[in-house]
Amino acid sequence: MCNDFCFVTIAVGEEYVQCAKRLAKDLETHAKGRGFVVFTDDPSRFESNNNVKSLIYEPLHKSIYLDKATVIEKTLEFHQAAVFIDADSRILSDIPEGISFNEGITCLSCCSLAKNCAVRINSRLRIRLPFTFLMSIPFKFIKYMRFLPHVNREKVRKIVQKVMLVEKVCGDKGVDPDKLRFFNEFLFAVKIDKKAREDFFDAYHQIAEEFESGGFFAGENVPLSIAALVVGLPVYHTVEVGDPLRSFKYFKDRIVNGKLRRGDRLTQTERMFLEERGRAAEFGIEKNANGAD
């Protein structure tokens, strides 16, 4: 277990610089003494943030999403572990001093990639398949779901293309796609022994380039998961290793999306954060005459 870690993000453009500065204040309040590395197009913007180490963002890939691993790789040069957090996230509670991470990738909402892809295709079917069937479908059969009589093939086309690319890359690398794990990329931790680090990131960058060539510039968890499988690096759901990523509270707009889909009410803090970014109307939040929701 490793307690020597810092947070890291990418902040490019005025909107995300402002987001990262707010996140820096959160971390200064809730994670005293814990470093925050920001890769940005203008490091001078963070000179007033004492807890921030700001570095120039030098793109390696065509997509910022695929460069999350790039900035993690650089951060691991001066910390044993790095916790990537999207710049537009917020920290809402103290982060325990004793929080630590196992060797590998520790993440939230972790399930098999096969399950994730099958569920996403199923959500686009006019007649849904039983959930129990989706839990056991082998990865190699997922692409055939596009031939179901009640499927809108255009809606599932991109998912199926990605599934087929994953199969090809896994075949080339000699790994089993059924062992791949899907995870959310807005908050995850990476700890890799120095000896294994070069092999992991070399594999990742090669795989990321294949995904870019195939027209996929997001969903960075997939090349990360494949690279981890190639070098034998474990991918953990946070609950499997002491739940470090749920030992503190945080905010992210995709959490709001989930709450709204379930019909849950948003907290005042969640509304405030959305208004702060000018996104309240996007989520159907309106103010009355006195400014209250």
SVG drawing of the C-alpha trace seen along z (x, -y; Angstrom):
<svg xmlns="http://www.w3.org/2000/svg" viewBox="-40 -38 53 54">
<polyline fill="none" stroke="black" stroke-width="0.4" points="0.0,0.0 1.2,-3.5 0.5,-6.8 2.9,-8.9 0.5,-10.2 -0.7,-13.5 -3.7,-14.6 -3.2,-15.4 -5.4,-17.0 -5.3,-18.7 -6.6,-22.2 -6.5,-23.8 -8.5,-26.9 -10.0,-29.5 -13.1,-27.5 -11.0,-24.5 -8.3,-26.7 -11.0,-28.4 -12.4,-24.9 -8.9,-23.7 -8.3,-26.8 -11.5,-26.1 -10.5,-22.4 -7.1,-23.5 -8.9,-25.5 -10.9,-22.5 -7.8,-20.3 -6.0,-23.0 -9.0,-22.9 -9.7,-19.1 -6.3,-17.6 -3.8,-19.7 -0.2,-18.9 -1.3,-16.8 0.2,-18.0 -1.9,-18.9 -0.2,-18.7 -1.9,-20.7 -0.8,-20.3 -2.0,-23.4 -1.4,-25.7 -0.7,-28.6 1.2,-27.6 1.4,-31.2 -2.3,-31.2 -1.6,-29.0 1.2,-31.0 -1.2,-32.1 -2.2,-28.5 0.4,-27.3 -0.6,-23.7 -0.3,-23.5 2.7,-22.4 1.8,-23.7 3.5,-22.3 3.1,-23.0 0.7,-20.6 2.5,-19.1 0.0,-16.9 1.3,-13.4 -2.0,-12.2 -4.7,-13.9 -7.1,-13.8 -6.8,-15.3 -8.8,-12.3 -6.1,-9.9 -3.4,-12.1 -4.7,-11.5 -2.2,-8.6 0.5,-10.9 0.3,-13.3 0.0,-10.4 3.2,-9.0 5.0,-12.3 3.6,-12.7 4.8,-9.3 8.4,-10.6 8.1,-12.4 5.3,-10.5 4.8,-6.8 1.1,-7.1 -1.1,-9.6 -4.9,-10.2 -6.2,-11.6 -9.3,-13.9 -11.1,-15.8 -10.6,-19.5 -14.3,-20.2 -14.7,-18.0 -15.1,-19.3 -14.0,-17.9 -16.7,-18.2 -15.1,-16.6 -11.8,-15.9 -9.6,-13.3 -8.3,-10.9 -4.6,-11.3 -4.1,-7.5 -5.6,-6.9 -3.3,-4.6 -3.3,-2.7 -2.3,0.8 -0.1,1.5 -2.2,1.2 -5.2,-0.9 -7.9,-1.7 -11.1,-3.0 -14.9,-3.7 -17.8,-1.9 -15.6,1.0 -17.3,3.8 -16.3,6.0 -16.0,4.2 -18.1,6.9 -21.0,6.1 -20.6,2.4 -20.8,2.7 -23.7,5.2 -25.7,2.9 -25.0,-0.1 -26.2,1.7 -29.2,3.1 -30.3,-0.4 -30.6,-1.2 -32.8,1.7 -36.6,1.2 -37.1,4.5 -34.6,5.0 -32.9,8.3 -33.0,9.7 -30.3,8.2 -29.2,11.7 -28.4,12.6 -26.2,9.4 -24.2,10.4 -22.9,13.6 -22.5,12.8 -18.9,13.5 -17.1,10.5 -16.8,12.2 -20.6,12.4 -21.4,8.8 -20.9,7.6 -23.6,9.9 -26.2,8.0 -26.4,5.6 -28.2,8.3 -31.1,8.6 -34.4,7.9 -35.4,5.0 -32.1,3.1 -31.5,-0.3 -28.2,0.5 -27.2,-3.2 -27.5,-3.8 -25.3,-0.9 -22.8,-1.2 -20.1,-3.1 -20.3,-0.8 -20.0,2.3 -17.0,0.7 -15.3,0.2 -16.0,3.7 -14.5,5.1 -11.4,2.8 -11.0,4.1 -11.1,7.7 -8.5,6.9 -6.1,5.2 -6.5,7.9 -5.9,10.5 -2.7,8.8 -1.5,8.4 -2.5,12.0 -4.8,11.1 -8.4,12.1 -11.0,9.3 -13.3,11.0 -10.8,10.1 -10.9,6.4 -12.5,4.1 -14.4,0.9 -14.2,-2.1 -15.1,-5.7 -12.2,-8.0 -13.0,-11.2 -11.4,-9.9 -8.9,-7.0 -5.6,-6.2 -2.5,-4.6 0.5,-3.1 3.1,-1.3 6.5,0.0 9.3,-1.8 10.5,1.4 7.0,2.0 6.2,-1.6 8.0,-1.8 6.4,1.4 2.9,0.3 3.1,-3.2 4.8,-1.9 1.9,0.6 -0.6,-2.1 0.7,-4.7 0.8,-2.0 -2.8,-1.0 -4.0,-4.6 -2.6,-5.3 -4.5,-2.3 -7.7,-3.7 -7.0,-7.1 -6.4,-5.5 -9.8,-3.7 -11.5,-7.0 -11.8,-6.7 -10.6,-9.7 -12.3,-9.2 -13.1,-6.2 -9.6,-6.2 -10.3,-3.5 -10.3,-0.9 -6.7,-1.3 -5.7,-1.7 -7.4,1.6 -5.8,3.4 -2.4,2.1 -2.8,3.3 -3.8,6.7 -0.8,6.9 1.7,6.2 -0.2,8.0 -1.1,4.9 -4.3,5.4 -7.3,3.1 -9.3,2.8 -12.7,1.6 -12.1,-0.7 -14.2,1.5 -11.8,4.4 -8.9,2.6 -10.3,0.8 -12.5,-1.7 -9.9,-4.6 -11.8,-6.6 -15.0,-6.6 -13.5,-7.7 -14.3,-11.3 -17.1,-13.1 -16.8,-14.7 -18.9,-16.3 -18.9,-15.6 -21.6,-16.5 -22.0,-12.9 -23.2,-12.1 -25.8,-14.8 -26.9,-13.1 -27.4,-9.8 -29.4,-11.4 -31.7,-13.2 -32.3,-10.0 -33.3,-8.3 -35.6,-11.2 -33.5,-12.2 -33.4,-15.8 -30.1,-17.7 -28.6,-19.2 -28.1,-22.9 -24.4,-22.5 -24.8,-20.6 -27.1,-23.3 -24.5,-25.9 -21.7,-24.2 -23.7,-23.9 -24.7,-27.6 -21.0,-28.5 -20.1,-26.9 -23.2,-28.4 -24.7,-24.9 -27.8,-25.1 -30.2,-25.5 -28.6,-22.5 -29.7,-20.4 -33.1,-22.0 -32.4,-24.1 -34.1,-27.5 -34.0,-30.3 -37.0,-32.1 -37.2,-35.9 -35.3,-35.9 -32.5,-33.7 -33.6,-30.5 -34.2,-27.2"/>
</svg>
